[in-house]
Amino acid sequence: MRRVVDVRITFLGTSAGMPTRERGLPSVLIEADGELVLFDCGEGTQRQLMKVNASLGKRMKIFVSHMHGDHIFGLPGLIQTMNLINRTHPLEVFGPPGLKEFIEQTTVPAMCKPSFDLEIHEVEGGEVYKCRQYTVFGSWTEHSVPNLAYKITFGEGRGRFLPERAKALGIPEGPLWGILKAGSPVVLEGGRVVNPYEVLGEPVKGISVVYSGDTRPCESVKRLAAGAEILIHEATFSRELEGKAEAEGHSTAHGAASVAKEANVGTLILTHFSARYHDLAQLEIEAKEIFSGARVAKDLESYDLKA
Amino acid sequence: MRRVVDVRITFLGTSAGMPTRERGLPSVLIEADGELVLFDCGEGTQRQLMKVNASLGKRMKIFVSHMHGDHIFGLPGLIQTMNLINRTHPLEVFGPPGLKEFIEQTTVPAMCKPSFDLEIHEVEGGEVYKCRQYTVFGSWTEHSVPNLAYKITFGEGRGRFLPERAKALGIPEGPLWGILKAGSPVVLEGGRVVNPYEVLGEPVKGISVVYSGDTRPCESVKRLAAGAEILIHEATFSRELEGKAEAEGHSTAHGAASVAKEANVGTLILTHFSARYHDLAQLEIEAKEIFSGARVAKDLESYDLKA
């Protein structure tokens, strides 16, 4: 039987461009199975991580959406602090071209060249990372600079092994069953090839969380988010600034809700709010007109789900 | 009569190396006469400035003590935000060699090349900056990398003009008096040179605040701080880590207090505390054993003085 994984999503910073007294710069933390995944790392992220008791010594991957300062200026300090606490686990950071140069330039001259393994991957979308617990896909969106939206999927897997089907196909109980369970084809005596799908039930879809980064409402995020449990979408502006959003490659709450609706996601969580908005109630109302499962993120607030 | 200037010192971050839940990374704000002066700019400084209602559009100078990440990683984000709010005043940043390269590398690739005038001055100590309101001196200290302690002096000035002395020297009332008041010598008919000190009272000493940056207790800071109203000195460790402090170029609370005592300052404010200390009472006790005018800084706490 498949093990259930507890996934916790925590908003570390929900502001756009510049922080406010109430909102930090962009970063979303996902915790699952003792591992941390960060989407973006705005200035102040390391301190926000401390505030939610997330250990900087744990296994961690960071996925950067784009190379604007408000999404990456927390990286050098986070890396320096990991150094100071004698982190041993490697740290892998994924993001668009330019990421490697930025990290290398900021960490070396400022005397925080990491003593742990720091692997920087400049990626181009598609399957960006895969491990036993989850898979991450990236997809380019429409912003003023190249921006990757990411989908992280937990609990995805092959279907259950069906012994009665294996028996019906004349596959003897034993090592061949194990090979098929693990997802590889086998060759029977006599030369017939049996593919795994012939003896496995429906594949397990898993549960996906999509993070848009900075973007206009676009087809790319709609496709990436199709059927996702949670879509975390930027909503920099309210509806009256739709023209500005369009011109600058951002979304209104309304625009983000349209994407959520068409992608048929479970819940839409809006984030990345312009500093001009003190009260976000109006943005939530605008989104809910289109998609009732919309809500606005708050700094240090968490959402729990099971994958 | 000399105008009295209100000077407010606010601690924006009092942690060393890494932040804690309670303490941000190093930065001290001095506000005087509508102008802002920052000493160091650790990650998160821009948000701390917002929390104390310091406008990022105002005239500002930043003095960086040394090029360790925890003292400078707030610069790129601060500059980006100044850009976003359409700052018009120039920003001048002073600090040790390496500062220019760091700022240029972090601001350009991350797409926040400033639209206002950004002047970066790599300085070597001595008189670093002088304007009508204040003078800043720098002095190299003893740390693991080059570190400048700074002394900012407000209200310093020439002595009062003494008309009776001018008359006694046979200087006719008129333009020559103005030249002498402004601090330049004049030549009388007949060729006698009169120097300003001959017609001016005692120079006004002004009021000084010294910021140590990172350092061992050292002669350089003692000399710079001699007679200062306030010495802001690092106190990374408690007395039981004296060996570690010495080895790493840091001070204990006790060591900082010795400097304050020998320099005969008015008040010693300790800052830059290792993240290992949750409660700082012990550090204050250790300092007070040597120098009763010692206290520990707290994030967002201010000290007011008149210069």
Interface residues (C-beta under 8 A of the other chain):
Chain A: G17 M18 P19 T20 R21 G24 L25 G42 E43 G44 Q46 R47 M50 K51 M67 H68 G69 D70 I72 F73 G74 P76 G77 Q80 T81 L84 I85 G98 E101 F102 Q105 T106 T107 P109 A110 M111 C112 V145
Chain B: G17 M18 P19 T20 R21 G24 L25 E43 G44 Q46 R47 M50 K51 M67 H68 G69 D70 I72 F73 G74 P76 G77 Q80 T81 L84 I85 G98 E101 F102 Q105 T106 T107 P109 A110 M111 C112 V145
